[in-house]
Amino acid sequence: MKTKIAYLDGLRGLAACVVVVSHFFQVFAPSVFEGKPEIAHFPFEGLAARTPMNLMFNGNFSVCVFFVLSGYVLSWRYFLTKDMMHIYASALRRFFRLAIPASLSVCLAFAVMRLGLGFYDDIRQTTQSSMPDPFTASPRVLDMIREALYHTFFTYGSAYNPVLWTMTYELLGSFLIFGFLLTLGRFRLRIIGYAALAVLLADSYYLGFVLGMALSDLTYSGRNRLTAVLPPWSAPLFLGAGLYLGSFPYVGTQNTIYSILVWKDSSAFSFFVFYHTLGACLTLTALLISPRLKSLFGRQPFLYLGTISFSLYLVHFTIICSLGSYLFYQFHLLFSYGLSTVLTVILTTPFIFALAHLFCRFVDAPTLATLSPWSRRVMDRLVRKKPGGMPVEKSKGI
């Protein structure tokens, strides 16, 4: 049985690139996130912030794509085979799969901080970005270790490397999936479980995991219900709707094409999270029913981006706030703001991708290569030791 779905990696790679772009904007064009014309540096910022143009830097939408993809990828093997061993093995290795690369990215940020290579604070007065300085975290090694192994995964911690706020969602969302599959995975009316979770988690990032798992269920439980009901020609409709919702702005929606999405007396509801998550689900739906989109995202450039996507996500922020900020500081002494920003992006981006490539090769790939056989060996031993074996159910012919 295949172990990966290539075109999903391609989508993940594109989403990771958007996250990188979003943090360049957050540092050098913060008005698009903060909605303050007085701190705008470029004439396009106001328009970009309030229109679908924000898709090129809407990092939160990309994060929601990650969560929906996780729900899909972590459950499809179970729905295809009904083999619970996939759930047990995935649950066994999940923390380590996330923690080893993420913790080393914290070590990288910590080293940059201790060596005095963080220059983000030196340019904040010029860029007017209100983003906190990541290099003001505790300089103590024990605090760094505690952050890397505990707070990052259980308290939404993001000190040292702010992008790691997603790791708690990834870990707990993964176990939400595993728990659902173990308890309701073979229940014929599990749609009730999906509906209950969707209502309960409507404006939470955890909704993405539920929707991704539901799409996986529709695709792999028996016949492919998605393609049976939705013809390929409907893919542009789903994609258009997904990108429209996914471009729901960071700034206010008044007098924009998004104002119809917000109802009154709803201050407690996070439309921002809900629409980005729903948009991610519709975008993935379009990919799943479109042969052309599958072919596009299955091409080599996207596959490469998918391969390094996790590493790219983990290392880029530290580089932008160190090397990128240093370059901008030096360039701005000589050139205009706009030219300084362009030169910074041009020179910093190759270094980010080079480091991501190395991080993938020497950290992420070895982690995956080690954990997969390790989890299988552990599960085999548990099966042999336990009388009657584990409660494993396999479909015939798989």
Summary of the structure (lengths in Angstrom):
residues: 398
radius of gyration: 21.9
end to end distance: 7.9
largest distance: 74.3
contacts: 1341
relative contact order: 0.17
helix: 74%
strand: 0%
